[in-house]
């Protein structure tokens, strides 16, 4: 019997070589649990379906909308189409009020942005630009990539690759900050060093909050 060895984590770039920090959105920059659950429940209710169960609530925080709908209704194509069409008519903007920014978010991002450019790579779709504008992050996160900008959502590396290309930065000079195993897998597939936020981020190299990142990355 053979044992599969997991490839080692890519080392963090030295401070003088760090040229780009890429962030996931939900669970990293924001506690958006209540907002996401409320939005998807609104979609399901509009479709005449029961609200999310416990498993569905966890999935909606990790997956993009198409991934979530496929996981819930993939075996029922007509229902999948119906839910997807209804979701496209529901505005997420009112649910921004339920999102809670990470503690010291602006100060933490500002400190990092003083050292190198920052970017956002999220499984969100049509809400990316409006979210950036709603919370006044246009200057701090000038590069932002969502599922509508690439062929594949995370765990594929497409979003991270596009961030690197837009910033003209090689993978070894970047760091991706995420909170799920999907984020960890995307970083690994792209060859980018990964830092997790929280206990479920798929790595032991994790911080509890975003405000701990400047001390780690600018060590």
Kinemage of the C-alpha trace (Angstrom):
@kinemage 1
@onewidth
@group {chain A} dominant
@subgroup {mainchain}
@vectorlist {calphas} color= white
{ca unk a 1} P 0.000 0.000 0.000
{ca unk a 2} L 1.326 3.455 -0.903
{ca unk a 3} L 0.877 6.652 1.037
{ca unk a 4} L 0.095 9.831 -0.893
{ca unk a 5} L 2.332 12.669 0.231
{ca unk a 6} L 0.892 16.164 0.229
{ca unk a 7} L 3.167 18.733 -1.402
{ca unk a 8} L 4.686 21.154 1.121
{ca unk a 9} L 3.332 24.661 1.573
{ca unk a 10} L 5.060 27.288 -0.528
{ca unk a 11} L 7.114 29.511 1.759
{ca unk a 12} L 5.955 33.070 2.271
{ca unk a 13} L 7.888 35.572 0.150
{ca unk a 14} L 10.494 37.592 1.989
{ca unk a 15} L 9.305 41.122 2.709
{ca unk a 16} L 11.478 42.645 0.007
{ca unk a 17} L 10.078 40.147 -2.534
{ca unk a 18} L 6.389 40.444 -1.604
{ca unk a 19} L 4.685 42.256 -4.475
{ca unk a 20} L 1.001 41.283 -4.231
{ca unk a 21} L -1.433 40.174 -1.516
{ca unk a 22} L -4.683 38.642 -2.768
{ca unk a 23} L -7.693 38.267 -0.485
{ca unk a 24} L -10.799 36.130 -0.486
{ca unk a 25} L -13.876 38.114 0.508
{ca unk a 26} L -16.399 36.182 2.599
{ca unk a 27} L -14.999 34.889 5.872
{ca unk a 28} L -11.802 36.901 5.437
{ca unk a 29} L -12.583 40.572 4.887
{ca unk a 30} L -16.168 40.207 6.067
{ca unk a 31} L -18.297 38.045 8.290
{ca unk a 32} L -20.993 37.539 5.691
{ca unk a 33} L -22.644 34.430 7.089
{ca unk a 34} L -25.963 36.122 7.919
{ca unk a 35} L -26.012 38.014 4.628
{ca unk a 36} L -25.398 34.952 2.459
{ca unk a 37} L -27.872 32.757 4.311
{ca unk a 38} L -30.533 35.480 4.156
{ca unk a 39} L -29.995 36.020 0.417
{ca unk a 40} L -30.155 32.360 -0.537
{ca unk a 41} L -33.180 31.809 1.685
{ca unk a 42} L -34.891 34.686 -0.127
{ca unk a 43} L -34.153 32.951 -3.440
{ca unk a 44} L -35.513 29.626 -2.226
{ca unk a 45} L -38.648 31.154 -0.738
{ca unk a 46} L -39.291 32.999 -4.008
{ca unk a 47} L -39.020 29.631 -5.760
{ca unk a 48} L -41.520 28.091 -3.337
{ca unk a 49} L -38.878 25.933 -1.655
{ca unk a 50} L -37.849 25.380 1.978
{ca unk a 51} L -35.049 27.498 3.385
{ca unk a 52} L -31.499 26.146 3.616
{ca unk a 53} L -30.827 23.377 6.095
{ca unk a 54} L -27.647 23.358 8.188
{ca unk a 55} L -25.552 21.743 5.463
{ca unk a 56} L -26.867 24.192 2.884
{ca unk a 57} L -25.922 27.124 5.109
{ca unk a 58} L -22.334 25.897 5.237
{ca unk a 59} L -22.220 25.274 1.492
{ca unk a 60} L -23.516 28.742 0.639
{ca unk a 61} L -20.576 30.266 2.485
{ca unk a 62} L -18.006 28.221 0.533
{ca unk a 63} L -19.470 27.900 -2.948
{ca unk a 64} L -20.252 30.306 -5.744
{ca unk a 65} L -23.956 30.584 -6.584
{ca unk a 66} L -23.764 28.186 -9.576
{ca unk a 67} L -21.837 25.669 -7.460
{ca unk a 68} L -24.380 25.900 -4.663
{ca unk a 69} L -27.409 25.519 -6.928
{ca unk a 70} L -25.750 22.570 -8.673
{ca unk a 71} L -25.052 20.921 -5.300
{ca unk a 72} L -28.647 21.418 -4.143
{ca unk a 73} L -30.598 20.814 -7.356
{ca unk a 74} L -28.184 19.193 -9.817
{ca unk a 75} L -30.321 16.058 -10.016
{ca unk a 76} L -33.386 18.123 -11.008
{ca unk a 77} L -32.460 20.166 -14.108
{ca unk a 78} L -35.783 21.999 -14.401
{ca unk a 79} L -35.671 23.060 -10.753
{ca unk a 80} L -32.022 24.066 -11.117
{ca unk a 81} L -32.951 26.307 -14.054
{ca unk a 82} L -35.887 27.808 -12.164
{ca unk a 83} L -33.854 28.655 -9.060
{ca unk a 84} L -30.991 30.090 -11.122
{ca unk a 85} L -33.377 32.322 -13.072
{ca unk a 86} L -35.092 33.566 -9.909
{ca unk a 87} L -31.742 34.274 -8.243
{ca unk a 88} L -30.766 36.524 -11.159
{ca unk a 89} L -33.770 38.758 -10.401
{ca unk a 90} L -33.039 39.268 -6.690
{ca unk a 91} L -30.834 42.198 -5.712
{ca unk a 92} L -28.119 41.345 -3.188
{ca unk a 93} L -27.513 45.006 -2.294
{ca unk a 94} L -29.935 45.134 0.687
{ca unk a 95} L -28.087 42.192 2.235
{ca unk a 96} L -24.846 44.189 2.432
{ca unk a 97} L -26.251 45.651 5.649
{ca unk a 98} L -25.876 42.216 7.264
{ca unk a 99} L -22.172 41.985 6.397
{ca unk a 100} L -19.718 42.802 9.184
{ca unk a 101} L -16.238 44.032 8.174
{ca unk a 102} L -13.296 42.369 9.907
{ca unk a 103} L -11.928 44.292 12.870
{ca unk a 104} L -9.496 47.050 11.862
{ca unk a 105} L -10.069 46.119 8.236
{ca unk a 106} L -9.263 49.469 6.645
{ca unk a 107} L -6.192 50.036 8.825
{ca unk a 108} L -4.887 46.529 8.110
{ca unk a 109} L -5.384 46.830 4.360
{ca unk a 110} L -3.876 50.310 4.340
{ca unk a 111} L -0.729 49.080 6.065
{ca unk a 112} L -0.321 46.254 3.561
{ca unk a 113} L -1.176 48.508 0.594
{ca unk a 114} L 1.627 50.853 1.635
{ca unk a 115} L 4.010 47.965 0.923
{ca unk a 116} L 2.511 46.390 -2.220
{ca unk a 117} L -0.695 46.247 -4.303
{ca unk a 118} L -3.701 44.306 -2.994
{ca unk a 119} L -6.286 42.302 -4.905
{ca unk a 120} L -9.559 40.438 -4.340
{ca unk a 121} L -10.316 36.943 -5.705
{ca unk a 122} L -13.777 35.775 -4.706
{ca unk a 123} L -16.379 33.241 -5.760
{ca unk a 124} L -18.870 36.097 -5.800
{ca unk a 125} L -20.293 37.092 -9.167
{ca unk a 126} L -22.357 40.174 -9.986
{ca unk a 127} L -21.980 41.591 -6.455
{ca unk a 128} L -18.202 42.118 -6.580
{ca unk a 129} L -18.097 45.690 -7.898
{ca unk a 130} L -21.052 46.899 -5.819
{ca unk a 131} L -19.584 45.363 -2.653
{ca unk a 132} L -16.238 47.102 -3.245
{ca unk a 133} L -18.069 50.409 -3.749
{ca unk a 134} L -20.450 49.926 -0.807
{ca unk a 135} L -17.582 49.564 1.659
{ca unk a 136} L -15.282 52.141 0.034
{ca unk a 137} L -12.516 49.703 -0.867
{ca unk a 138} L -11.870 50.834 -4.454
{ca unk a 139} L -8.491 52.391 -3.649
{ca unk a 140} L -7.305 49.583 -1.380
{ca unk a 141} L -8.439 46.764 -3.700
{ca unk a 142} L -7.944 48.117 -7.229
{ca unk a 143} L -7.761 44.589 -8.653
{ca unk a 144} L -10.878 42.490 -8.051
{ca unk a 145} L -11.793 39.257 -9.802
{ca unk a 146} L -14.984 37.220 -9.442
{ca unk a 147} L -16.531 34.205 -11.136
{ca unk a 148} L -17.880 36.292 -14.016
{ca unk a 149} L -14.315 37.231 -14.972
{ca unk a 150} L -12.965 33.693 -15.390
{ca unk a 151} L -13.896 30.324 -16.832
{ca unk a 152} L -13.827 28.411 -13.533
{ca unk a 153} L -14.507 29.295 -9.885
{ca unk a 154} L -12.309 28.192 -7.010
{ca unk a 155} L -10.858 25.668 -6.310
{ca unk a 156} L -9.565 26.222 -9.862
{ca unk a 157} L -6.682 28.734 -9.917
{ca unk a 158} L -8.178 30.937 -12.664
{ca unk a 159} L -8.977 33.935 -10.429
{ca unk a 160} L -5.552 33.970 -8.849
{ca unk a 161} L -3.861 33.674 -12.223
{ca unk a 162} L -5.835 36.662 -13.478
{ca unk a 163} L -4.876 38.708 -10.399
{ca unk a 164} L -1.216 37.907 -11.050
{ca unk a 165} L -1.541 38.865 -14.700
{ca unk a 166} L -3.294 42.154 -13.943
{ca unk a 167} L -0.602 43.066 -11.416
{ca unk a 168} L 2.250 41.720 -13.595
{ca unk a 169} L 3.540 39.738 -10.619
{ca unk a 170} L 4.944 36.167 -10.611
{ca unk a 171} L 3.313 33.577 -8.354
{ca unk a 172} L 6.335 33.313 -6.073
{ca unk a 173} L 6.010 37.013 -5.182
{ca unk a 174} L 2.372 36.777 -4.073
{ca unk a 175} L 0.299 35.532 -1.138
{ca unk a 176} L -3.346 34.440 -1.119
{ca unk a 177} L -5.393 34.852 2.052
{ca unk a 178} L -8.468 32.621 2.382
{ca unk a 179} L -10.658 30.823 4.882
{ca unk a 180} L -11.633 27.496 3.295
{ca unk a 181} L -10.033 24.423 1.767
{ca unk a 182} L -11.239 25.675 -1.626
{ca unk a 183} L -9.035 28.739 -1.181
{ca unk a 184} L -6.116 26.579 -0.098
{ca unk a 185} L -6.543 24.330 -3.137
{ca unk a 186} L -6.699 27.306 -5.518
{ca unk a 187} L -3.495 28.735 -4.075
{ca unk a 188} L -1.751 25.374 -4.369
{ca unk a 189} L -2.855 24.950 -7.976
{ca unk a 190} L -1.500 28.397 -8.783
{ca unk a 191} L 1.767 28.009 -6.878
{ca unk a 192} L 1.023 30.923 -4.553
{ca unk a 193} L 1.868 30.950 -0.844
{ca unk a 194} L -1.268 30.635 1.277
{ca unk a 195} L -2.278 32.075 4.637
{ca unk a 196} L -5.509 30.957 6.247
{ca unk a 197} L -7.916 32.940 8.381
{ca unk a 198} L -9.618 30.868 11.066
{ca unk a 199} L -9.586 27.202 11.990
{ca unk a 200} L -11.251 25.854 8.839
{ca unk a 201} L -8.908 27.438 6.313
{ca unk a 202} L -7.179 24.211 5.307
{ca unk a 203} L -3.735 25.050 6.670
{ca unk a 204} L -1.797 25.340 9.903
{ca unk a 205} L -0.323 28.647 8.714
{ca unk a 206} L -3.331 30.630 9.806
{ca unk a 207} L -4.207 33.793 11.678
{ca unk a 208} L -7.340 34.413 13.691
{ca unk a 209} L -8.125 37.772 12.080
{ca unk a 210} L -7.056 39.902 9.152
{ca unk a 211} L -5.548 42.483 11.483
{ca unk a 212} L -2.797 39.959 12.330
{ca unk a 213} L -1.638 39.778 8.701
{ca unk a 214} L 0.626 42.854 8.531
{ca unk a 215} L 2.754 41.497 11.387
{ca unk a 216} L 3.014 38.118 9.634
{ca unk a 217} L 3.633 39.268 6.061
{ca unk a 218} L 5.763 42.316 6.842
{ca unk a 219} L 7.726 40.525 9.508
